[in-house]
Amino acid sequence: PISPPPKVYPPVSPPPKVYPPVSPPYHYSSPPPPVYSPPKKPYHYSSPPPPVYSPPPIPTLREAYVHHAFNEWMVKHGRNYSSS
């Protein structure tokens, strides 16, 4: 009996492995471009907030004079008024 000729298979080369490009871990990658908001400084380095209690304004010369005249008038009229 004639043996059938052996089947010749073409050599099967395994398909080339396609690796997805490996992105480096995030902390090694280049930093993302800044979104252009200026960097916020930590609060205690920022300019001090306006004081909640603002000192009373220094009286102008005219106000001081009027006040003094008013005191004089009160004293003259027998009431010992003083602003202090």
Residue pairs with C-beta under 8 A, 6 or more apart in sequence:
23 29
59 67
67 83
70 81
71 81
71 82
71 83
74 80
74 81
75 81
